[in-house]
Amino acid sequence: MPTLTIQLPKPHAGQRRILDEQQRFNVVNCGRRFGKTKIGLNLLIEIALAGYPVAWFAPSYRTLLEPWREALKLLGPLIAHKNTSERRIELITGGVIEFWSLAKADNIRGRKYKRVLLDEAAMVPHLKAAWEEVISPMLADMRGDAWFFSTPKGKNYFHDLFVRGQDATQPEWMSWQMPTATNPFISPDEIETQRRQLPSTAFEQEWLAQFLADGGLFRKISESAIAVAQVDAAGRPAPILNHTYVFGLDWGRENDYTVISVVDTTAGEQVYVDRFTEVDYELQKGRLIALVDVFKPLAILAEANNMGGPLVESLRNSGLPIQPFWTSNSSKKEIIDGLALAMEQGSFRFLPAAVQLAELRSFEQTRLPSGLWRYAASGSGHDDCVIALALSHYASVNGVAQLVDNPIYREQIAETASVWGNSVW
């Protein structure tokens, strides 16, 4: 009978240490690109080749796709049968590998496994209940073992499991902290680039695998809130001669507020904020135009989702130097990370307005099961001031030509800028 062979990835030194020190329950707190998919598949395939059932659990079906495809590629000739809809691989040795989403953990009850792996465990909704009530009992029949892999997300139940693995009185548990640098295949230059580009909270959590206290994203808020409003004795806006300005604009809808943030690009700081709630968009446009008449901004970067798009187009047709900003997970991350980094580096100052300070302190980043980030106020709070401030900072740093993705706007930018007697960056 011919011999069939497969080539599994060779563990790097950090992964080798984990394999050498493993216990029954193992918690690997690792930075991005550590190589958890490769070592995780190695761990499951090892047991499946011996003829046992094993399972890979993840926060959502989307996060199952990479390990599922990689497993098919690695196992190739050893696969007796596969069921794509059920994410099930049967091997010629009798072993079985199943891939499950934990979006509804109760649906998985009734199985038994020799080994289970929970990927991105910190992102699993209700991880405590999923582990204690559903997954842990699956190991009883064969006295199976378990592996938890994840980048941290605050100090949640994954953190509790990590602490358990550090406790000498829990001999069946073991845990490790493995920053990205543990992977020798990730260039130190790339890690340093991420350090420079990301807010310290994001870098420490995602690349250093540090458990950070839950709470706000922004640091050095008080140190950065030292800008002085450019107003006259009556509190009316009063720009400085020969200084240039940009606006960030977040439109209010229903219970939200419209906020206009004015940044003096010459001074590098926010100098005026107008926050109001008006259901009538014509009134909102009127407030904006009145402020434009005073500051003569070089550019206005305005949120364009929902009703923002038609409003931006209407104001553009009126001759205002306004540019649309389409808010998505990635674009919001870009402007928020930019603002947070500038605050940490001390390169941008803003006004100590009470509402704005409160919003900055309650603004959070939340990792979604898909791996994407959600940036928003905690609970049911507002974040209109934060978004307007982030937009105005982004506009002041990046320049008109980079404010939009569509190059067709560049000619329009030059035309509208000339209306106000300003030049394009």
C-alpha positions as CSV (number, residue, x, y, z in Angstrom):
1,M,0.0,0.0,0.0
2,P,1.5,3.4,-1.0
3,T,2.5,5.8,1.7
4,L,0.8,9.2,1.7
5,T,2.6,12.2,3.1
6,I,1.7,15.8,3.8
7,Q,3.9,18.7,4.7
8,L,2.8,20.7,7.8
9,P,4.3,24.1,8.5
10,K,7.4,24.0,10.8
11,P,6.8,25.8,14.1
12,H,9.0,28.8,14.8
13,A,10.7,29.2,18.1
14,G,7.8,30.9,19.9
15,Q,5.4,28.2,18.6
16,R,7.9,25.5,19.6
17,R,7.9,26.8,23.2
18,I,4.1,26.6,23.3
19,L,4.1,23.0,22.1
20,D,6.8,22.0,24.6
21,E,5.1,23.6,27.6
22,Q,1.5,22.7,26.8
23,Q,-0.9,21.4,29.4
24,R,-4.5,20.2,29.1
25,F,-6.0,23.8,28.8
26,N,-3.8,26.3,26.9
27,V,-4.3,30.0,26.4
28,V,-2.2,31.8,23.8
29,N,-2.4,35.6,24.0
30,C,-0.7,36.6,20.8
31,G,-0.1,39.7,18.6
32,R,-1.2,40.0,15.0
33,R,0.6,37.8,12.5
34,F,2.0,35.6,15.2
35,G,1.0,32.5,13.1
36,K,-1.9,31.2,15.2
37,T,-3.7,29.7,12.2
38,K,-0.7,27.6,11.2
39,I,0.1,26.3,14.7
40,G,-3.7,25.8,15.4
41,L,-4.1,23.6,12.3
42,N,-1.0,21.6,13.2
43,L,-2.5,20.9,16.6
44,L,-5.8,19.7,15.2
45,I,-4.4,17.7,12.3
46,E,-2.0,15.9,14.7
47,I,-5.0,14.5,16.7
48,A,-7.2,13.9,13.6
49,L,-4.5,11.9,11.9
50,A,-4.6,9.6,15.0
51,G,-8.2,8.9,14.2
52,Y,-10.0,11.2,16.7
53,P,-12.6,14.0,16.2
54,V,-11.4,17.6,16.7
55,A,-13.1,21.0,16.2
56,W,-12.1,24.5,15.3
57,F,-14.4,27.2,16.8
58,A,-14.4,30.9,15.7
59,P,-16.6,33.9,16.5
60,S,-18.3,33.9,13.1
61,Y,-18.5,31.9,9.8
62,R,-16.4,34.6,8.1
63,T,-13.5,34.0,10.4
64,L,-13.7,30.3,9.6
65,L,-12.9,30.7,5.9
66,E,-9.1,31.0,6.2
67,P,-8.4,28.0,8.4
68,W,-11.0,25.9,6.4
69,R,-9.3,26.6,3.1
70,E,-5.8,26.1,4.6
71,A,-6.9,22.7,6.1
72,L,-8.1,21.5,2.7
73,K,-4.9,22.5,1.1
74,L,-2.7,20.9,3.8
75,L,-4.6,17.6,4.0
76,G,-5.2,17.1,0.3
77,P,-4.7,13.3,-0.4
78,L,-5.6,12.3,3.2
79,I,-9.2,13.6,2.8
80,A,-11.8,10.8,2.5
81,H,-14.8,13.1,2.3
82,K,-15.5,16.8,2.8
83,N,-18.8,18.6,3.4
84,T,-18.4,22.3,2.5
85,S,-21.8,23.4,3.7
86,E,-21.2,21.8,7.2
87,R,-17.4,22.6,7.2
88,R,-16.5,19.0,7.9
89,I,-13.5,17.1,6.8
90,E,-13.3,13.3,7.2
91,L,-9.8,11.7,6.9
92,I,-8.8,8.3,5.6
93,T,-7.5,7.6,9.2
94,G,-11.0,7.9,10.6
95,G,-10.3,11.3,12.1
96,V,-12.7,14.2,11.7
97,I,-12.2,18.0,11.7
98,E,-15.2,20.2,12.1
99,F,-15.3,24.0,11.9
100,W,-18.0,25.8,13.9
101,S,-19.2,29.4,14.3
102,L,-19.9,30.4,17.9
103,A,-22.4,33.0,16.9
104,K,-25.0,30.6,18.3
105,A,-23.1,28.2,20.5
106,D,-26.1,26.3,21.8
107,N,-26.6,24.8,18.3
108,I,-23.4,22.8,18.7
109,R,-24.4,20.8,21.8
110,G,-24.2,17.0,21.7
111,R,-20.8,16.5,20.1
112,K,-17.6,15.0,21.6
113,Y,-14.0,15.8,20.7
114,K,-10.5,14.8,21.6
115,R,-9.2,18.4,21.0
116,V,-10.9,21.7,20.5
117,L,-9.4,25.1,19.4
118,L,-11.1,28.5,19.9
119,D,-9.8,31.0,17.5
120,E,-10.0,34.7,18.3
121,A,-11.4,33.7,21.6
122,A,-11.4,37.3,23.0
123,M,-13.9,38.2,20.2
124,V,-16.4,35.4,20.9
125,P,-19.7,36.7,22.2
126,H,-20.5,35.2,25.6
127,L,-17.2,33.3,25.7
128,K,-17.7,32.2,29.3
129,A,-21.1,30.6,28.7
130,A,-19.9,29.0,25.4
131,W,-16.9,27.4,27.1
132,E,-18.4,26.3,30.4
133,E,-21.8,25.3,29.2
134,V,-21.2,24.0,25.7
135,I,-17.6,23.3,24.7
136,S,-16.0,22.0,27.9
137,P,-18.5,19.1,28.4
138,M,-17.6,17.9,24.8
139,L,-14.2,16.9,26.1
140,A,-15.4,14.7,28.9
141,D,-15.8,11.4,27.0
142,M,-12.2,11.3,25.7
143,R,-10.7,13.6,28.3
144,G,-9.8,16.0,25.5
145,D,-7.8,19.2,25.7
146,A,-8.5,22.7,24.6
147,W,-6.6,25.6,23.0
148,F,-7.6,29.3,23.2
149,F,-5.9,31.6,20.7
150,S,-6.5,35.3,20.4
151,T,-5.3,38.8,20.2
152,P,-6.6,40.5,23.4
153,K,-9.6,42.7,23.6
154,G,-9.6,44.5,27.0
155,K,-9.8,42.5,30.2
156,N,-12.7,40.2,29.4
157,Y,-13.2,36.4,30.0
158,F,-10.3,35.6,27.7
159,H,-8.1,37.6,30.1
160,D,-9.5,35.6,33.0
161,L,-8.5,32.4,31.3
162,F,-5.0,33.8,30.6
163,V,-4.7,34.7,34.3
164,R,-5.8,31.2,35.2
165,G,-3.0,29.8,33.0
166,Q,-0.4,31.9,35.0
167,D,-1.7,30.5,38.3
168,A,0.6,27.7,39.7
169,T,-2.4,26.3,41.7
170,Q,-4.1,25.5,38.4
171,P,-1.8,22.8,37.0
172,E,-4.0,21.8,34.1
173,W,-3.9,25.4,32.7
174,M,-1.0,27.1,30.9
175,S,-0.9,30.5,29.2
176,W,1.6,32.5,27.2
177,Q,2.0,36.1,26.0
178,M,3.4,36.1,22.4
179,P,3.8,39.5,20.8
180,T,4.1,39.8,17.0
181,A,7.9,40.1,17.3
182,T,8.0,36.4,18.4
183,N,7.3,35.5,14.8
184,P,10.8,35.7,13.1
185,F,9.1,36.0,9.7
186,I,7.7,39.4,10.5
187,S,10.2,42.1,9.8
188,P,11.2,44.3,12.8
189,D,11.0,47.3,10.4
190,E,7.3,46.5,9.7
191,I,6.6,46.3,13.5
192,E,8.3,49.7,14.0
193,T,6.3,51.2,11.2
194,Q,3.1,50.0,12.9
195,R,4.4,51.5,16.2
196,R,4.8,54.9,14.5
197,Q,1.5,54.9,12.6
198,L,-0.9,53.5,15.3
199,P,-2.1,55.1,18.5
200,S,-0.3,53.5,21.4
201,T,-3.4,51.7,22.6
202,A,-3.9,50.0,19.3
203,F,-0.2,49.1,18.9
204,E,0.1,47.7,22.5
205,Q,-3.0,45.6,22.1
206,E,-2.7,44.4,18.5
207,W,1.1,44.0,18.2
208,L,2.4,43.6,21.8
209,A,-0.5,41.5,22.9
210,Q,-1.1,43.5,26.0
211,F,-4.3,43.4,28.0
212,L,-5.5,47.0,28.3
213,A,-8.2,48.2,30.6
214,D,-11.6,48.6,29.0
215,G,-12.5,52.1,28.1
216,G,-11.8,55.0,25.9
217,L,-9.5,55.1,22.9
218,F,-8.0,58.5,23.3
219,R,-5.1,59.4,25.6
220,K,-3.6,62.7,26.6
221,I,-7.0,64.4,26.2
222,S,-6.3,67.0,28.9
223,E,-2.8,67.7,27.6
224,S,-4.2,68.3,24.1
225,A,-7.2,70.4,25.1
226,I,-5.3,73.6,25.4
227,A,-6.3,75.4,22.2
228,V,-7.7,79.0,22.4
229,A,-10.8,79.9,20.6
230,Q,-10.5,82.6,18.0
231,V,-13.4,84.8,19.0
232,D,-14.0,88.4,19.8
233,A,-15.1,89.9,23.1
234,A,-18.7,89.0,22.3
235,G,-17.8,85.4,21.6
236,R,-18.3,85.7,17.9
237,P,-15.8,83.9,15.6
238,A,-12.8,86.1,14.7
239,P,-10.2,84.5,12.4
240,I,-6.6,85.7,12.3
241,L,-5.5,87.6,9.2
242,N,-3.4,85.5,6.7
243,H,-4.2,82.2,8.5
244,T,-5.8,79.4,6.6
245,Y,-8.6,77.2,7.8
246,V,-10.4,73.9,7.2
247,F,-13.7,72.6,8.5
248,G,-14.8,69.1,9.6
249,L,-18.6,68.6,9.4
250,D,-20.7,65.9,10.9
251,W,-24.4,66.2,10.0
252,G,-27.0,65.6,12.7
253,R,-30.1,63.5,12.1
254,E,-33.1,63.1,14.4
255,N,-31.6,63.1,17.9
256,D,-28.0,63.7,16.8
257,Y,-26.2,67.1,16.6
258,T,-24.6,68.8,13.7
259,V,-21.1,69.8,14.5
260,I,-18.7,72.1,12.6
261,S,-15.1,71.9,13.7
262,V,-12.8,74.7,12.5
263,V,-9.1,74.1,12.4
264,D,-6.5,76.8,11.9
265,T,-3.9,75.0,9.7
266,T,-1.4,77.7,10.3
267,A,-1.5,77.3,14.1
268,G,-2.2,73.5,13.9
269,E,-5.2,73.6,16.3
270,Q,-8.9,73.7,16.5
271,V,-10.1,77.2,17.1
272,Y,-13.9,77.1,16.8
273,V,-16.8,74.6,17.3
274,D,-20.4,75.1,16.3
275,R,-22.7,72.4,17.7
276,F,-26.5,72.6,17.2
277,T,-29.5,70.5,16.5
278,E,-31.9,71.5,13.8
279,V,-34.3,69.1,12.0
280,D,-34.5,71.4,9.0
281,Y,-31.5,70.9,6.8
282,E,-31.9,74.3,5.2
283,L,-31.2,75.8,8.6
284,Q,-28.2,73.6,9.1
285,K,-26.8,74.7,5.7
286,G,-27.5,78.3,6.7
287,R,-25.4,78.0,9.8
288,L,-22.6,76.5,7.8
289,I,-22.6,79.2,5.1
290,A,-22.5,81.9,7.8
291,L,-19.4,80.3,9.3
292,V,-17.8,80.0,5.9
293,D,-18.3,83.7,5.3
294,V,-16.2,84.4,8.4
295,F,-13.4,81.9,8.1
296,K,-13.2,81.5,4.3
297,P,-12.0,77.8,4.7
298,L,-9.8,76.3,2.1
299,A,-11.7,73.0,2.4
300,I,-14.7,71.5,4.2
301,L,-14.6,67.8,4.7
302,A,-18.2,66.7,5.3
303,E,-19.7,63.3,6.2
304,A,-21.6,62.2,3.1
305,N,-23.5,59.1,4.2
306,N,-27.3,59.0,4.1
307,M,-28.6,62.6,3.7
308,G,-25.0,64.0,3.8
309,G,-24.5,63.2,0.1
310,P,-27.3,65.4,-1.3
311,L,-26.4,68.2,1.1
312,V,-22.7,68.1,0.1
313,E,-23.7,68.2,-3.6
314,S,-26.1,71.1,-3.0
315,L,-23.5,73.1,-1.2
316,R,-20.9,72.3,-3.8
317,N,-23.2,73.6,-6.5
318,S,-23.5,76.8,-4.4
319,G,-19.7,77.3,-4.7
320,L,-18.5,76.1,-1.3
321,P,-15.2,74.2,-1.2
322,I,-16.8,71.1,0.3
323,Q,-15.6,67.6,-0.1
324,P,-17.5,64.4,0.8
325,F,-16.2,61.8,3.2
326,W,-17.9,58.4,3.0
327,T,-17.8,56.8,6.4
328,S,-17.0,53.1,6.5
329,N,-15.2,50.9,9.1
330,S,-11.9,51.5,7.3
331,S,-12.3,55.2,6.6
332,K,-13.5,55.9,10.1
333,K,-10.6,54.0,11.5
334,E,-8.2,56.1,9.4
335,I,-9.4,59.5,10.7
336,I,-9.8,58.3,14.3
337,D,-6.4,56.7,14.5
338,G,-4.9,59.8,13.0
339,L,-6.5,62.0,15.6
340,A,-5.5,59.7,18.5
341,L,-1.9,59.5,17.2
342,A,-1.6,63.3,16.9
343,M,-2.9,63.7,20.5
344,E,-0.3,61.2,21.8
345,Q,2.5,62.9,19.8
346,G,1.4,66.4,21.0
347,S,1.1,67.6,17.4
348,F,-2.5,68.8,17.5
349,R,-4.4,70.9,20.0
350,F,-8.2,71.3,20.4
351,L,-10.6,73.4,22.4
352,P,-11.5,72.3,26.0
353,A,-15.3,72.4,25.2
354,A,-17.1,70.4,27.8
355,V,-19.2,68.3,25.5
356,Q,-16.3,67.6,23.2
357,L,-14.2,66.5,26.1
358,A,-16.9,64.2,27.4
359,E,-17.3,62.6,24.0
360,L,-13.6,62.0,23.6
361,R,-13.4,60.3,27.0
362,S,-16.3,58.0,26.2
363,F,-15.3,57.1,22.7
364,E,-14.3,53.5,22.3
365,Q,-12.8,51.0,19.8
366,T,-14.5,47.6,19.8
367,R,-13.2,44.6,17.9
368,L,-16.0,42.9,16.0
369,P,-16.2,39.1,15.4
370,S,-15.3,39.7,11.8
371,G,-12.0,41.2,12.9
372,L,-12.9,44.7,11.9
373,W,-13.1,47.6,14.4
374,R,-16.1,49.6,15.4
375,Y,-15.4,53.2,16.5
376,A,-18.2,54.8,18.4
377,A,-19.4,56.4,21.6
378,S,-20.0,54.0,24.5
379,G,-23.5,53.0,25.2
380,S,-26.0,55.3,23.6
381,G,-23.8,58.4,23.8
382,H,-23.1,60.9,21.1
383,D,-19.9,61.1,19.0
384,D,-20.7,64.0,16.7
385,C,-18.0,66.3,18.2
386,V,-15.4,63.5,17.9
387,I,-16.2,62.8,14.2
388,A,-16.2,66.5,13.3
389,L,-12.9,67.0,15.1
390,A,-11.3,64.0,13.4
391,L,-12.5,65.1,10.0
392,S,-11.1,68.6,10.5
393,H,-7.8,67.2,11.7
394,Y,-7.6,64.8,8.8
395,A,-8.3,67.7,6.4
396,S,-5.6,69.9,7.9
397,V,-3.0,67.1,7.7
398,N,-3.7,65.5,4.4
399,G,-4.5,68.3,2.0
400,V,-7.4,68.7,-0.5
401,A,-6.1,66.4,-3.2
402,Q,-6.0,63.4,-0.7
403,L,-9.4,64.1,1.0
404,V,-11.3,61.9,-1.5
405,D,-10.6,58.7,-3.3
406,N,-12.1,59.8,-6.6
407,P,-9.6,61.8,-8.7
408,I,-12.4,63.4,-10.7
409,Y,-12.9,65.8,-7.8
410,R,-9.5,67.4,-8.1
411,E,-10.5,69.8,-10.9
412,Q,-13.6,70.7,-8.9
413,I,-11.5,71.3,-5.8
414,A,-9.3,73.7,-7.7
415,E,-12.3,75.6,-9.0
416,T,-14.0,75.9,-5.6
417,A,-10.8,76.8,-3.8
418,S,-10.3,79.7,-6.3
419,V,-13.7,81.1,-5.3
420,W,-12.3,81.9,-1.8
421,G,-9.0,83.2,-3.1
422,N,-7.0,80.3,-1.7
423,S,-4.6,77.9,-3.3
424,V,-4.8,74.1,-3.3
425,W,-2.3,72.3,-1.1
